[in-house]
Amino acid sequence: MDDRQRYDRATAQLDPPFAVLDLAALRSNASGMTRRAGGKPIRVASKSIRSRPVLERILAMDGFAGIMAFTLPEALWLASTGLRDILVAYPTADRAALTALAADTRAAQEITVMVDRAEHLDFIESAVADVRDRHEIRICLDIDAGYVTLGGRFRAGARRSPIREPDQAADLAADVAKRPGFRLVGLMAYEAQIAGVGDNPPGNTALTRAIRLMQARSRRELTIRRGRIVQAVTQIADLEFVNGGGTGSIEKTTREKAVTEVAAGSGFFHPRLFDFYRNFTGRPAALFALPRSRRR
Ligand SMILES: Cc1ncc(COP(=O)(O)O)c(C=O)c1O
């Protein structure tokens, strides 16, 4: 029986709209991801899952550890349900959530927030200033992993952070270290231009060649720079993790010695984007059905 027949049979009693999650496909995608990670743990990006039971299923499988969350309120909620080791991958300016984090023993133990400049540390300090007996806040530094060349005229990747060079990372790490109430525990450098850009797009060969060239150069540059950044920051703080990558770069990112873990989210459901990568294949695992009431 093919997938379409299985889905039709399983949903025969349902009126659309509805969604289908193919757990066999999800499990097969997940084990493909752990094979590619070569023994390093995969942190699960909740933004691309949006379902706590699905997150819990994934985290129960071998090879997955920790969550990469989207917002601090989401992380607080996940921690309150017993989930552990939650990295909020995007800087937060939510003062109420920061107050709740600093006031809650368990949340403060399990959640790490993202910072990319000293002013953000000032902001967090002022947000939690009135919390009595506040807990130490776990900090991760966001590092720009984009590819820049031609004297800055060409840039690929997300503009996530002003921190790009080892000395900048070391300065910010030293700033965290000297402030009471903060503990630097991690670094994150997400190479969107490799992880999120398929290297085998249909048709256009010039574009394909350009993507592959950009990605090869970016990898070479980032492997060296990320290694130097980790070396510089570990002089200042004992890091628990160095995070990088996404679904599209798992085997490449985990090969770097300086990286301790990779993050991945969308690969579990395997949307169409991932049909255009050379290194891996997967099965669509999340589908939806809509009613159709007219026929042309
Ligand atoms: C910083 C960061 N790392 C990793 C990921 C995971 O990427 P993907 O969903 O392509 O696996 C994302 C996106 O969710 C992200 O924002």
The ligand as a Gaussian input file, in Angstrom:
#p B3LYP/6-31G(d) Opt

LIG

0 1
 C       19.618000      29.149000      15.292000
 C       18.978000      27.996000      14.641000
 N       19.639000      26.815000      14.606000
 C       19.070000      25.724000      14.042000
 C       17.802000      25.768000      13.509000
 C       17.222000      24.510000      12.936000
 O       17.129000      24.570000      11.577000
 P       16.256000      23.497000      10.771000
 O       14.832000      23.735000      11.138000
 O       16.562000      23.776000       9.352000
 O       16.729000      22.158000      11.208000
 C       17.116000      26.988000      13.506000
 C       15.764000      27.086000      12.933000
 O       14.823000      26.615000      13.529000
 C       17.699000      28.120000      14.097000
 O       17.061000      29.303000      14.166000

